[in-house]
Every structure is written in C-alpha cells, then in structure tokens.
C-alpha cells in the first residue's frame, strides 16, 4: 500500500537504536500534537470567552451542558471503533497487509455511521424526556441542535485515527485542532450575535463538525490511496468483539471527564452550570501535553507490546511522562496562582469559580503525572481492567459531586472531580505496574514539581500583592495577567534549568524543538 509515512525519513546521521528511534517517532508526533493541542485549547478558550460575553449567563450554562452531553454521546456513536482502527491499522500496515487495512477502516466507518446516526435520531425524539431528567425543560431544544454534531465528529475520529496509526499526526491537527475549532469560533460568535440562543450555537457546532468531516476524508484517501481499489478483508466479528470492551472503557473514561458537568446541571441553576463548566474546562489547559502524547503513543505502545519490548516501552513512558509534566506544570501554576483573575476574564460573575479552577487543576496535574496509563492498558489488551477502574471512578465521581455540590456549590463539585480523577489514575498506575511491569513515574519528576510549586507561589503572591481579584476591567486585567504570567514562567524555566533535566528528556525536547522550528533532524 502506498502510504505517506512521516516515520520513514532519515532522522539522524547514525542509525538509532530501537528505543531512540521510537523517541524520535513520538517526539515528532508530539511536536505536531503539542502545536495542535495549544491551538485547539487556545481557540476553545477564546470561544468560551466570546460566548460568555455575548450570551446571557443562563444561555452560556445551557451551551456548556449541551456540549458535555454530546461529547459523552459521541462515545456511544463511535462505539470504540476509533481505538480498534488505531490498533489494527498499526499492526496490519506494518505487516504490509493492505486488504486487512482496508477492512479495518471501512468496517469501522460502516458501523460508526449506523450507530451515530441512529443515536442522533433517538436523542432528537427523546430530547424533552432527557431535559426533564435534568429538571431543565429548556434544555430540550438546544440538545436537538447539538446532537447532530455527533455523526460527523465520530466519522472524523475514525478517519484521523486511521492515519495516526501509521505515524502521521498532521490530519488530526489540521481537522480536530484547527479547522473545526476555528469554524465553531466564527460561526458560534456570528450565530449568537444574530439569534441570541443556545439553539443557534448548537447548529454552529454541528456545521463546524460537517466541515471537519469533508477535510478528514480528503486526508484519509490521500494517505490510503489503495482504499479506492484494493479488495478488502472484512472481519466484522473481530471488529465488534474487540470494540465492545474498548467502547465500554472509553465510555467510562469519558463519563469521568463529562459526568461532573451533567450532575451539576441537574443540581444547580443554568447560570452556575456555566461557572463550573468554565472552571473545569480551563483546568484542562494543564493536560494539553498529555492529550497530545496519548494520541501519538497509542500505536507505538501497541507495537512495542506486540513485539515484547517491555524495557523500551518502560523507558519511553518514563521519558514522555516527565516531558509532559515539565510542559504542563507552568500552565497549571498560572491557573492555580491566578485563578480569580483568570476566571474574571470571562466576566465578574465567573470569579466565584476561582477555587473550583484551582482544585480541578490539581486533579489534572495528577492525571499528567501518572502518564499514559489508561492508554497503555487499552492498547495492550487489558481494556477490561481499564473499564472496571473507570467505571468505579465514575460511580465515585457521581456520588461525590452529588453529595458535595448541594452543600458547597461549584467548589464542592470540583473537589469531587479532583478526588475521583486522582483515585482513577492511581488505580490505573497500579494496574499498569502489576500487569505490564512498567512504571511511567520516576524520581526526577520531583524536580519539575518543585519548580512548579515555586512558580505557583510567585504567581499567587504577586496577584495578592497587586490586589487583583478578577473584577477589574479587561483593559487593566488582561495586561496585568500577561505580565504576571511572564514573571511566573521565567521563574519556572530558570529553576528547572538550575535543577537540571534528564538526558533522555533533553533529547526528546530537542527533537520537538527542532521540529517546531522546521528542522527535522534531531
């Protein structure tokens, strides 16, 4: 099969060892992934900023609740076939089995179309009943508009996962990190200005997904030209038997990521839903590096485990977990140290979510510090263990948020979220160590943690010293935040350099930096 594979270019003057070669592969993908994650999260934050200022607090809360709903529904729509595609395409493409690759991709697309469209129709019909469950009848109409985002998005995920399985992150970055967020930013702002309703924003969301679908299929046929002519080998029973546990695992994991907003949506007024959702989603800025890494590591983890290279897998996971933490900590330091002013960028009423942002950011850091443990379980055949861990964590999350939110409001919900996320990741870490005999964590991570704590203290102290509360006007608040962020980041960078960075981390970071500068040699 003629495949445009970024991993085949000459990476160094000397032929690398297998471990070094995989570091190069992951670092190259991570460089694109980091740019994509930064772009996507930046656009998402800007979109949230615009919607918070253009929509009423109630409409903003409804929009955030609807987005959480359809993100969770998209897991039902794709049915785990995105992970099946990533896993089997990586194996079959490496073996040169073109007919099986075609069967993997087209089989996954077929079942995803059937499941996602059926789901969208069902939710459209049941929208009033679903809204009634959440005690907000006004949620029904927006849900009908947002849910049609699910089918195109599920197909986009299958298409870009297929290309990602052969080592190219460019389509995923272009479609999911740039085109779709930019489209939603523009259309969402225009539609809310014109119609001032959450329904209008829902249709903007759906249209942006359709635009991404067109581009995703362009990339799919570009990277897999043989899809047009090669007879495929279809094994639907294998796809289904493999996707079922992956689907359940993914559903439980996404439930852990979105259930908090849904539970808060049932317990609090729409205006407070928006405050909590904004805090929870801003905290995810600290996980950008891990999100980028997870997508790149999935096929590599599968291949190394399939080849029995446990030592190489262990070294890679340690290196990139340290690198993720090194990148994530300064962002989380800013979110924790300047939580009030950061929330104030969305409006004075959002400052009440400052402690929710701080607490949720700590939970995100635990997630980053434990590395790609969830992905490691899924991609090595232990998806049932990942499912059980995630399911128990979702139950704990729902229980804690349901208990704490009526008492402590959005801050209580954040405590429930951070606690459940921490327990989930520690559980996955223990399982990975037990069944795979690898451990993504290492003692050198403590140096980054120390630098992050000092940077957080600097940001918090300077914010208090200047008396920034987040209720100042944007003309003063925004430049003040930029100045304080620059000082905090400089402290973090200086202290990290003083404490020292591991040689393997320097190697991976240098490769990423070279790729970002446009120099592929590392």
N, C-alpha and C positions, 0 to 999 in steps of 0.2 A: 504494500500500500504506500502510495506517495504521501508522506506526511511531512509538513513543515515543522520540524522539531528544533526548538531552540537549544536543546541539550547536546546537539551534535557538533557545535562549533568548538574550535580549539580553545581551551580555557587557560592553558599555561604552557610555558616553554617545556617543562618536564611533565611527562605523563603522570597524573596524580594517582595516589593510592585510592582504593575504593572509597574510603572514608572521606578523603579530601575531595574526590570527585563529587560525592553526594553533597558535601558542604558547598561546593561551587553551584551545583544544581539548585539547592534550596536557597542559597543566598541570592542567586539571580532571580528566582521566582519571588523571593521575599522582597527584593528591591522594588519590583513592579507592584507586588501586593501592598507594600507599605505606602507607595505613592497613591495607589487606588484607595486604600483604606483612609488615608488622610484626606483625599479628595471627597470620598463619599461621606465621611463623618463631618467634614467641613461644610459640605453642601447641605447635609441633614440639619446641622446646627443653624445654618443661615436660613433654611426653610422654616425651621421651628421658630426662629427669631421673627421672621416676617409674619407668619401665621399668628404668633402670639400678639403682635402689634396690630394686625389687620382684622382679626376676628375677635369676637367677644370671648370672655373667659369661658363661658359655657360652651360655645361652639368649638373653641380650642380643645376643651376637655373631651368633647364628643369625638373630635377628629383623632385624638391620641388613643382613645379607647377603641375606635374602629380600626386603626392601624394595628394595634395589638391583636385584635380579633382575626384580621385577615392574615397576618403573619403566622399565627397559630394554625389557621385553616389551610395555609399553603403547605404545611407539613402533611396534612391529610391528602392534599391534592397530589403532591409528588410521591407519596407513598414509599419513601425510602429508595426510589429508583435512581436518584442522583448519586447516592453512595454506591449502589450496585454498579452504575455506569463507571464511576471513577475507579472502582476496584477492578472490575473485569476488563475494561478497556486498557488499563495499565498493564495487566498481565498478558492479554491476547495481542496487544500491539507490540509488546516487547518480544513475543514469540513469532511475530510476523503472520498471525492468523487473521487475515483480512475479513474472511467470511464471518468469523465469530465476532469481530469488532462491529461489523455492520448489524449483526443480530442483537448485540448488546445495546447499540444506540437506538435502532428503530424499535426494538421491543420495548425499551424503556419509554420512548416517546409515545408509543401507542397507548400503553396502559396509563401514562400520565395524562394524556388528553382525555381519556374516558373518565378517569377518577376526578380530575379537576373541574371539568365542565359539569359533570353530574353534581358535584358538591356545590358549585356556584348556583345551579338551578334550585337545588334543595334549600340552600340558605336564603335565596331570594323569596321562596314561598313561605319559609318559616320565620322570616325576619321579625314580624310582630311578636311571635311567641318567644323568640330569643331575647328581644328587647324587654319583654315582660319579666323574664327570669332575672334580668339585671335591674328591675324596678325603674327603668327609664324608657317608657314607651317612645320617647322622641329619638331613640337610637335606631329604630327600625329603618327609616328612610335612608339615612347615611350608610347603614350596613349593606343595603341593597346596591348602592353605588360602588362601595369599596370592594365588595366580594368579587366583582368581575375582574379585578386585578389578579386574582389567584391563578386562573388558567394560563395567561401569557407568562406570568412570572415562573410558574412551575416548569413550563417548557424551556424558558430561558435557562433555568438552573440545570436542566438535563443537558442542554446543548453546551454550555460553558464547562460543565463538569467533564464532558467527553473530551474536550480539547485540553483541559487542565490535566487530565490523566496522562497525556503524552508529554507533559512538561512545559506547556505554554500558558502563562497567566494573562497574556495580553487581551484575549477576548473577554475574560471575566472582568478585568479592569475597565476595558472600554465600555462594556454594556452595563454591568451592575454598579460600577463605581463612578462612571462619568455620565453616560447618555441618559439612563433612567433617572438618577438624582437631579441632573440639570433640567430635564423635561418637567419633572414634578415641581421643581423650584419655580420655573417660569409659569407653567400652567396653573399651579396652585395659587400663586400670587394673583395672576390675572382673574382666575375664576372667583376667588374670594372677594376681590375688589368689585367684580361685576355682580355677583349674586349674593354674597354675604351669608352663605350657608355651608354647613358641613357636607351636604349632598354634593354641592358643586366641587368641593375639594376631592370628594370621593371619585367623581368622574375624571378629574385631573390625574389622580393617582392611577386609575385604570388605563387612561390613554397613554401615560408615560410607560406603563408596562407593555402595551402593544408596540410602541416604538422600539423598545428594547428587544422584543421578540424578533422583529424583522432583522435587526443587526446581528442577533445571536445566530440565526440560521445562515446568514451570509458567512459568518466565521466558521460555522460547522462544516459547510460544504467546501470552504477554502482549505481547511486543514485536513479534511477527509474527502478528497475528490472521488475516491473509489465508492463512496456511498451512492453515487448516481448509477453505477453499472455493475458492481460486484454482487453476485448472488450471496445472500446471507445465510448463516446457520443460526436458526432461531431455537432457543431453548426457554420457552416461556415458563415452564415448570421450575427451572433453575432460578430464573429471574424472580419469580414470585416467592419461592422458598427462601431465597437469600434476602429479598427485600422486606419480608414480613418482620423479622426481628430488628432489622435496621430501621424500618418505619416506626416501630414501637419505641425504639431507643431514641430516634430523632424527635418523636412526638413528646416523649418525656423530657428530653433536653430543652425543646422549645417551650414546653409548659413551664419549665423552670425559669425561662427567660421572659415569658409574657404573662404568666398567670397572676403575677402580683398586680399588674395594671388592671386586669379583668376583675380581680377580687376587690380592689379599691373602687372600681367602677360600680360595684354593687353596694358598697358600704358608704360612699361619700357622694356629695353633690358633684355635678359635672365640672364646676369651676375648680374644685380641689383635685379632681382626677387629673386635670391639666398640669397643676403644680407638681404633683407626684410624678407623673409621666415625664415631665421635662427634667426633673432631677435624676430620675433613673436612667434616662437616655443620655444625658450629658455625662453621667458617670462612665458610660461605655466608651468614651473617648480614650480612657486609660487602657482599653483592651484592643486597640487598633492593631498593635503589633501581633498579638496572639491570633486575632481573626485572620490576618494576612498569612501568618505562618501555617495555621491549621489547613487552609486550602491547598498550600503547596506541599505540606508534609504528607498528606493523606496517601497519594500513590507511592511515595518513597517508602513510607512505613510499611505499606502492603508488600512492596517488592523486597525490602530487606528482610522482613519476617519470613516471606515465602522462600527466600534463599538461605535462611538460617543464620543470618549475620547479626547476631544479638549484640555483640560488642560494638559494631559500627552503629547500630540503632541507638544504643545507650549513649554513645559519645555525641551523636547528632542531637538527640533530645536534650542532653545537658547543655550543649553549646547554644542551641537556639532558645532554650528557656531562659538562660542567662541574658541573652541578647534581647529577648522580648521584655524582660524585666528592666534592663538598662534603658530601653526606649520608653517604656510605659511609666516608670516612676516619676519623671519630671512632670508629665501631664497630670498624673494623679495628685502630685504635690500641689500644683496650681489649683486643682478643683477642690481639694481639702482646705488649703490655706486661704483661698479667696472665694469660698463658696457663696457668701452673701452677695458680693458684687457681681459674681458670675451669673447667679440667678437673677440679679437685678437688671441684667441686660435684656431680659425678656419682659420686664415690667415690674413696677413696685410691688404688685400683689404676689409676685413669684418669690420674693425674698423669704417668705415663710418656709420655703422648701430648702433652705440652706443646710440645715442639719441632715435632711434626707439625702442631699447630694454628698455630703461628707461620708456618711455611713455607707451609702451604696458604693462609693468609690473605694472604700476599704475592701468590700466584698469583691469588687472587680480585681483588685490587686492580688488577692488570694487566688483567684482564678488564673491570673497571668503567672504567678509564681509557681504553680503546680504544672504548668506547661500543657502540652497536647495529650493529656492522659485520656480524656474521653475519646479522642480520635484514634489513639493507639489501641484502645480496646476494640473499637468498632472495626478498624482496618486489619486486625489480626484474628478475627473470627470469634471474639469474646463479646459480641454485641448484646447477648442476653445479660451478661454481668453489668454492662453499662446501662441497660434498660432498667434492671432492678434498682441500681443505685439512683438513677434519675427519677424513677417512679416514687421511691421513698422520699427523695428530696422534694419533689413536687407536693407530695402529701404534707410534708413538714412545712413547706412554704405556704401553702394554702391555710394550714392550721395556724401558723404564727401570724400571718398577715390578717386573717380573720379575727384573731384574738387581740392583737395589738393596735390595729387601725382604729376601732371604735374608741379606744382609750387615749391613744397618743396621736391620732391623726396620721398625716403623711410621714412623720418621723418614725412612728411605730411600724408603719408598712416597710420603711427602709431597713429597720432593724430585722424584721422578719426575712426580708430578701437577703441581706448580707449573711445572716446566720445560715439560711438554707443553702446558699451558694458555697459558703465555706465548708459545710459538712459534706456537700456533694463532691466537691473537688478533693477533699481529704480522703473520702471514700474511694474515689477513682484512683488516687495516687497509691493507696494501699493495695488495691486490686492489681494495678499495673506492676507494682513491685513483686506481688505474690505470683502472678501467672506468667508474666513476661520476663521477670528478673531484670528489669531496667528501672532506673530512677531519674526522672528529669531534673530533680533538685540537686544542688551541690552547695558546699560551704562558701565558695567565692561569691554567691548571690548576696551574702550579708553585707558586702562592701557597697553594693548598689542600694541596699535597704538603708544603710547608714547615711549615704549621700542623699537619699530621698527624704529621710526624716529631717535632716538639717535644712534642706530646701523648703520643706513644708513649714518648718518653724520660722524661717525667714519670711516666706510669703504671708503667713498668718500674722507675724509680728508687725511687719510693715503695713499690712492692711489695717490693723488695730491702731497703729501709730498715726496713720493718716485719717483715721475716723471714717473709713469707707464702710457704708452699710448696704449699698446696693440701691438705695432710694434716691441717689443723686441723678441729675440729668445725664443723658448719654454723652453730651458734649464734654463733660468732665470725667464721667465714669469710664468710658472706653479708653481714652489715652492713659488714664491713671492705671488701669489694669494692664495695658501693654507695657508700661514702664516697670511695674512690679513684677510682671512675668519675666521680663528680660533679666532683671536682677536675680530672681529665684533660679532661672535656668542657668545663669552664669555660675552661681554658687554650686549647683548640682554638677555641672560639667567640670569645674575646677576641682571639686572634692573627688569626683570619680577618677579624674586623671591622677590625682595625688595618691589615692588608694591603690590604683593600678587595675588593669584589665587583663584577663586571661589571654594567653597567646592565641588559642583557637577562636576566642571571641573577637580578637583584633583581626584575625584572618577573615572571618565571616563579615565583620563590619567593613573591612577594607574592600571586599568584593562588592558588597552592597553599595558602598560609596562610589566605587568606580563605575558600577552600572548606572547609578543615578547621574553621574557626570557624563555618561555616554562613552565610557572606556570599558569595553567588555573584558579586557584582560585583567586578571586578578592575581 
